[in-house]
């Protein structure tokens, strides 16, 4: 029906797959950032391995994050040394078996639901520094090099809030009326210009037409850390209301 943004996401799914394989790989993307954008912070990699049995050799701090370099939602946060080593190794082995590009409903070819960039990742287990309790996810949806909207996900009462490029709150979900609330600008992130500049530079370097750029922001909204690059957020199936789609009608 009206879902223009998802159509763009879907239309470019099979473009530039090798490059997307590097950019969507949670380990390799940091090497790209380090080389091309050294001023951008990210959670440091403590260890990485393609063999989960190596984990027992690692000398890990009290707090850290273990994650799979491919796909999404495959991670564990460990606090205060509360780690069951054999459990962690078996979890890591399970992660390494997941084929994010083609699992579950993505296997049905005519539905067009594959996420093929994940087939081009170098699959490994990584251990990262823990960034702290009070960080928010901050995500930027970009189409053809232009910032379309921001999402701020706060673990408190706010949930997920959406803002337009001017920082006004927007209502875009399918079950909301489309409106823009200009009564107060809530997107007062100190280094937003730097974040925007990184997004624009990434587009100039990659010429990838659809991407969600994920950051973490500290609770004072002062410091930020690069998170990851996502080319098929919600597998191009997010539900936007008609007002939003009418306003952002991109020709594909």
N, C-alpha and C positions, 0 to 999 in steps of 0.2 A: 504494500500500500504506500504509505507516505514516507517510509523510512529512508530518506536520502542519505543520511550519514552512514548508515549500515551498508547501503549499496556501494558507496565509495570504498569502505573497508573491504567488502566482499570482492569488488572489481579488481582491487590491486593485490589480492592475496597471493598470487603466484608470481608477482614481479620481484626481481632483485633478491631471489631467495638465498643466494650464498651470502650476500651482505647482511640480510636480515638474520641469517644463522649466526653471524658473529655478534651483531647488535643485540639480539634477544638472548644470547648466552650470558648468564649472570656472572660468569668468570671472565670470559673474553671481553665483554663490554667494558670492564674496568681497565683492561690494558689499553683499549681505545681511548678512554677518558684520560688516563694517565699520560698518554702520548700526545693527544691533540688538545686536551682541555685541562692542563695540570692544575689550574686554580680551583677546579670543582672538587669538593670533598665527596667521599663515599665511605661506606663501612669497609675497613681494611680486611683483606683476606689473610687469615692466620695460617691455614693449611688448605691444600686441595689434593684430591686423589681420585684415580679411576678405580681403585680397589678398596672397597669398604673395610677389608681386613687390616688395612694400614692404620685405621683409626686408633687402635690400641697403642700405637707408637707415638701418638701426638701428645704433647704436653699442653693441655688446654687450660685457659683461665677459669675463674669461677663462673663467669657469665659469658655467653657466646651464642651464636646462631649457627645451626647446621642446616644446609639447604642443598637441593639438587640444582645443578646449573641450568637445567632445561625446564620448560613449561611453567606451571604456576601452582601455588598452594602446597608445594612440597618442601616444608621447612619445620624445624623445631627450635624453640627458644629455650635455652638452658640457663637457669639462675642458681647461684649459690652452690655450685658443684653438684646439683641434684641430677646426676646422670647415671642411668643404668647402662653400662658399657655394652653388654651383649645385646640389650634391647636397641641401643642406638645403631649398632652394626647391622642388625637385621632390618631395621627401618631403612638404613642407607641402601642395603641390598634391594629392598622393595622399590625404593625411589629409582634405582638404576635400571629396573626392569620396565619402568613406565615409558610408553611411547606416546608422548603428548600430541604428536602430530596426527595420530590416527587411532586414538583409543575410543572405546565405547561408540557413541553415535557417530563419531567422526569417521568410522570405518565405511559408512554407506556412501559410495562415491557420488551418486547422482544428487545427493543433498547439498554438495558443495560445502561440507562442514569441516573438512580437514584444516589443520593449522600447519601448513607445510614448512614454515620457517624452522620449526622445532626439529625437523629431520636433519637440519644442517648445524645443529649445536654439537660441541664436543662434550659429551655427557660425562659429568664428574660430580663428586661430592665436595662441597666447599664449607669451610668453617670461617665465619666472619666475626669481627668484633661486635659486641652488643652496644647499640647506640643510646640506650637508656630508656627509662619508662615513658617519659613525657614527650613523645614525638608523634606528629600527625602525618598521615599520608596526604600528599599534595600532588594532584595529577593534572596533566595538561593535555587536552585533546587538540591535535593539530591536523588541519587539512590543507594540503598544497602550500605548506610553509606559513600558514596563518593560524594564529591561536583562535580556536573556536570557543572553548570555554575551559574553566578550571573546576576541579573537584577538590574539596577539602574534606577529609574523613577524620573526624575527631572521635576519640574513644569515650567522650563524655555525652552529654544530652543531645548534642547537635546532630549526630549521625553524619550522613553525607550531604554536604551543601554544594550547590553549583553556582558559579559566578560567571558573568560575561567578561569579555576582555577589559572592560572599564572598571571591574570590581564590584558591579551591582549584583545582588543576589537574583538568581533566575530559577524558575520552576519549569522543569523540562520533562519530568517523568510522565509516563502515559496516563497515570491516574490523577494528574494535577492539571489545573488550568494553566496555560502558558502565561506567565506574567514576569515582569522585571520590577524588582523592588529597589527603587533608587533612594529610599528614605535614609539609609545609612550604608556607607561603603564598609563592608566587613572584611575585605581582603587586604588588611594592612600588613603585609609581609615585608619586612625591612629590605630584603635583597631581591625583590621580585624582578627588578630590571635585569639583574645578573642571570636569573633563572630564564627569563624570556629570551635573553641574548643567546644563552646556550641552545635553546630550542631552535631559534632562527639559524644559528650556525650549523646545528645538526642537519637541518633541512638543506642548507647550501652544500654541505659536504656529501649528503646521501641522496638528495632528490627523491626521497621516499614520500609519497603523497599522503599517507595516512599513518599516524603514529600517536600513541599515548606515552608521554614522558612522565615517569613517576619519580617523585622526590620524597624525602622525609624532612619535616620542618620541626624545629624544637618548639617547646610550648610558649616561649617568649616571641615566637615568629621572627627570630633574629638569624639563627643559623640554619643552613640547609645542607642536605646530603643527597647526592644522586642515588636513585633506587634502581630503576631498570627501564628498558624500552619495550613497549608492548605493541605489536602490530595487528593483533586480532583481539582487542579487548571484548570480553563477553562473547568471544567468537562471532563478532559482528552481528550480535542479536539483541542489542540493548533496545528497550522500548521507549521511544520518545513520543511526546504528544504532538498533535497535528500543528499547533501553533509554532512550535520549535522547528519542525520540519519545513513548514511554509517559509519561515524566516530565513532558514539556512538551506536554501535550495541550490545545491551545487550541481552544475552540469557535469556529467561524467563522460 
